[in-house]
Amino acid sequence: MIHEIIMPKLGETMEEGYVNKWLKKEGDRVKKGEVLLEVMSDKTNFEVESQYDGYLRKIIYEPSDKPVAVTTVIGYISDTPDEQIPETNITQETSKTEKQTEEKPVEKTSQTTEKERIKASPAAKRLANELGVEIEKVKGTGEGGRIEKKDVELYAQQQQTTISGKVEKLSPVRKIIAERLSWSKQNIPHYYLSTKILMNNVEKLKNIFQAQGKKFTYTDFIIFYASRVLPDFPLINASFINDEIHYHATVDIGIAVNTENGLVVPVMKNLQDKTIDEISATRSNLAEKVRSGKITKEDMENCRFVITNLGMFGVTQFQAIINPPGTAIMAVGSIETEPVVENNNVVIGKTMWVTLSLDHRIVDGAYGGAFLQKLKMVMENPGMLNL
């Protein structure tokens, strides 16, 4: 029996993906549950497992920077190694995909085979692809001559010439970012609400914990307090899919993490009951997984409310673009020292701007304003909540 391998739909908003790497060759024996290939979507690589026992008989789409629509047939598995692959099925599937993407499948070449033999880490291969570096020209410094990410970076620096007049194709990652954010800005009626939060009491708490050996970041505190306020504002914790509002019992917050390959938003889940210790450990673990390329599909699911922080770059205030299907994203600026009025006295205060971007289709201004008002109240009076 012949079985289709399709480009999987790995998320609610995924429309297409990229074949990043096949881990099996045509003719190889495969087992159900065994990893067949890597697919890239939403700026992250995911492993795709075989749904069948059998033999990989046909690879239709080789790794490339050409997108493939979800549910498109990208290969075939057969129960036995000598079953005939119906040519009509392959032709029909190819024609269907060509019509969608106006791209023909990339044929296997000896050059591709040579590249597959090169000893290089996955991170090095991804970076080489992003920078347009011919990885076979890079000298590896790893064990046994293995090419590491730093080797690609060094080679790219050495080969760098004047940027004037240079034309650079968008990498698959940048294409995904461009498409998703363009869609969001064009289709979601954004509006913005800002407030300035006095961080003096949060700073005191941070210093108390630090004296106890717990090095929480300001971001940890922001996530904690947002997770306590969000249950009172279900629309800001909702997702908007196919003209339907989907409400959720859990608080799952996406955290924007900057990487060399672009911005990635892993999701911290079930935060409504987590302590600040647990939140800090979860955030740190997810950030490390993103930067080491070990992020999984499960780490990216259920992204709704997002927090993005540019305060470490000295940015005081900015407006972010909503990450669909979420309805809100909160932009956090730097903490500044300035004079403030407290009990009719001018004192030195630590202040921080936060700006909420909201989907006006379902969240009205007064509702968003009430959310910011409560967040400001609990952060300026952190004793109201148990950490």
N, C-alpha and C positions, 0 to 999 in steps of 0.2 A: 504494500500500500504506500502511496505517495502522500507526504505531509508537507504543508506549507509552513515556512518560517516567515513571519510578518514583522514589519516595523511596529513595535509595541507602543501603545499609548500609555506613557509613564506618569501622566499627570492630568488634572482636569482641563488645563488650558493647552496641553501639548497638541500641536497640529502636524509637526514634522520633526524628524530627528536626523542625525548624521551617523553613518556607519564609521566607527572609529578604528576597530580592529577585529578581525576574525581570529579566534583562538583554535579553530579547527580548519583543516584543509579538505578539499573535495576528496571523497573516498574514505575519510576517517570514520572509524566507529565512534558513535556517540551514545551516551546513556541519558535517560530522562533525569533532569535536575543538574546535569553537567553544564558548565558555562560554555556557550557557543561563540559569543561575540560581545564586544563592547559597543554601546550606543551612547551618543552624546545628545543631551537635551537639557534646556534650561541651565546651560553653562556647566553641567556636571556629567561625568561619565558614569554609566550604569552597566552592570553585567546582565546579559540576557541568557537565561538558562534554556536548555532544550526541553520541549514538552513531550518528546518521544524518545524511545529507544530505536536505534537504527544506524543508518549511514548518511553522512552529509554528502549529497549527490550533486548539488548545484548551488553555486554562489552567484547570485544575479548582480548584487551591488558590492563592489569592492570598496575599501575605505577611501573616502574623498571628502572634499569640502562642499559637496553638493547635497542639499537637503532632500530627504525622502519622506513623502507623506505617510502619516500613521496608517496602519493596516495594509500598506503596500507589501506584496510578496517580495522578499529579498533573497530567498533561497529555498531549497527543497531537501527533505529528509525522506529516505525510503526504508522500508522494513528490511529489505535484503539488498546486497550490493549490486545485483544485476537487473533490478527492475527498470523498465524503460520510463524515462521522464517524458510525459506527453509534450511534444514540441509546441502544440497548439496552446497549451496552458501557459507555457513560458512566454510565448509571443504575445498572448493576450495580456498577461500581467505586465510585460515590458511596455507594450503600447499604452496601456492605461496610465502607467507611471510617467512615461515620456510626455503624455498629454498634460499631466499635472505639473511637471517640473521642467519640461522642455529640455531634458537632459537625458542622454543615453547612458546605459550602464557602462562603467569603466571596465574594459577587458583586462584580464590578467596579462602581465608582461614579465619578462625576465628581470626587468629593473625592479618591479615590485618584490619579486622573490628575493633579490639581492638585499633590498632594504629590510625585509623581514628577518634576514640572518644577522643583521647588525646587532651587536650587544649594546643595548641602551635601556636606561630606566624609562618607565612610562612617562614620568614627568619630563624627562629630557626629550622624548619623542613629541610630546604635546607642545613643548616650548619651541622646538625646532619647526614644527608645523606652523605655529603662530607667527614666528619671526621670518618664515620663508627660508630657513637655513637648510642646506643639503646635509643631512645628518651624517652621511657617509664620509664627508670631508672633515668632520670634527674628530679631534684626537681625544680619546677617553683616558681619564686618570683613575677610574675606579678599578676594582679588583678584576684582573684578567683583561684590562683594557676597556672595561665597560664604560660607556659614555654616560656621565651624570649631568644633571641639570646645570650645574656650575660650568661644565665644559662648554655647553651650548651658549651660555651667557657670555663666556670669555670669547668664544669664536665670533659671536655676533658683534661684540664690542670692537674686536680687531678688524672686522670686515666693514664696520660702519663708515660710511662716506657722508658727504654733505647732504643734508636733508632737502636742500633747495631743489625744487623740480621733481622730487621723488613722488612716485605714485604707488600706494600700498593697498592691496586688496584687503577687505575686511576678513578677519579670521572667522571660523565658524562660531566661536564664542561671541565675538563682537556683533556678528550678524544676528544671533539670538537676542542679545541685549537691545540692539537697534530695533528689531521687529517688535519685541514685547513692549518696550517703552513707547515706541511710536504708536502702537495700537492703543496703549493705555491713555496716552495724552490726547489722541484723536477721538476716542470713543467714550471716555469717562469724563464727565463734567467736573473737573477739579475745582475746589475752592480751599482757602487756607485760613487757619486761625492760629494766632500766636499769643503766647503769654510768657512773662518773665518770672522765674521761680527763684526764691531766695534759698540758697543751698547751705546756709550756715549750720543748721541743725543736722543735716545729712553729713556735713563735713565732720562735725563733732562725733557722730556715731562711727563714721569711717575711722577716725583716729582712735576711738576706744577699742574697736575690733582689731585694729593694727597692733595696738599694744598687747593684745591677747594672741598675736601671731597669725591673725586672719587678714589677709591682704585683699579685701574686697575692692573692686573698682567702682567708680561712680556709675558706670553702666550697669553693674550688678544691682545697685540700689534703684536705678530708674526702672529696670525690668521688674524688680520685685514690686514696687509700688504700682506700676502699670497693671501687673497681673492681679492686684487686689482691687483695682478700680474697674477694670474691664467687665467683670460679671454684672455690674450695675448698668452697663451700657451695651446690651446685646447686639445692637445694630453695628457698633464699631468692632464687635467681635465676630461679625457675620461674614459670609461670603455671598457674592452675587453671581449666579450662574443661570444662563438662559432665561433671563427676566424673572428669576425666582430668588427670594432671599432665603438663604440657608442658615438657620441658627445653630449654635453649637454649645454644648454643655461644658466643654473644656476650654481653657485658655491656652492657646498655642501661639507663641510670638516668634516671628521671624527676625533674625538679627543680621543686618547687612555686614558682610565680611569682605574686605578688599583683598584681592589676590593679584598676582602678576597676569593671570588669565582673564581678569574682569571681576565684577562684583557678584558674589554668591550669597544666597540668603538661606542658610539652614534654619530649621525650626526647633525651638525649645517647647516641649509639649507638656501638657497637664501641669501648668505652673500655678494654678489656683490654690494648690495645697502645698507647694514646695516652700521650704525655708530659704533664706538668703544664702545659707551655706550650700544647699543643693542647687540653687540657681547659679551661683558662682562656678561651681564645679561643672555643671552642664554646659554653661557658656564657654568656659575654657576648653573643655573637651571637644565641643563642636568646632570651635575656631581652629584648633589644632588639626582636626580631621579634614577641614577644608583646605588648609595650607599644605598638608601632606598628601593631598589627593585621595584620601580614604573615605570621603563622604559617600553615603549610600542614598539610594532612592527613598528609603524610609525617613532619612534625616531631612529630606526636602519636602515631604508631603504636608498637607494641611496648613500651608502658609496663608495667613490672613492678615492680622495686624502686624506691622513691621516697625522696628525701631532702627533708625540709621543715625550714626553719630560721627560728625566731622569735627568735633571739638578739639581732638588731638592735633588738628592741623591749624588751629587758631581761627577757625570759621565760627563767627558768633551767631549767625542766623542764616537759614536757607530753606528752600522749599523742595520737597522730594516728590517723585512721581509714584502714584499708587501701583502696587504690585497685584495685578488681578489673580484670583477672583476676590481678593481682599477688598475692604471698603475704606481702609485708612492706613496711612503711614505717618510716623512721627519723626521729625527731623530734630536732632539735638545738637545744640551749639556748644561752644567752649564755656567754661566757668570763668567769669571775669570778676576782678576786685574793683568795687566802686562804692561811693557813698550812698547810703540808703537811709530812709527815715524809719525809725523804730521807736514807738512810744513817744512821739514828738521830739525825738532826739536824732541827730545825724550820726550814724555809726558806719563802720566799714563792713560792707556786705559782700558775700560771694553770690553772684547771680548767674543764671543760665536761661537762655532763650530756648523754648521748644515751639515748633511749628507743626501743626497738624494739617495734613492734606486729606481731604474727605471727598467721597463720592456723593455728589449732590442729588443723584437719582434716588437715593434712599436715606441719606443722612442730612437732616436740616441743620441750619446754622445754630439754632438754640440748643439742639441736642449735642452737637460737637462742643459748643461753648460750655455746656454743663459738665461734660467729661473733663475738659481742661481745668475747669474751676475746681473740681473735686481732686484731680491729680495734684494741682498746685497746693491745695489745702493739706493733703496727707504728706506731701514731701516737705512742706514748710513746718509741719507739726508731726514728725515721724513717730512720736510717742503714742499716737492714736492707734497704731497697728503693732502687733507682735511680729518681730522678725523671725 
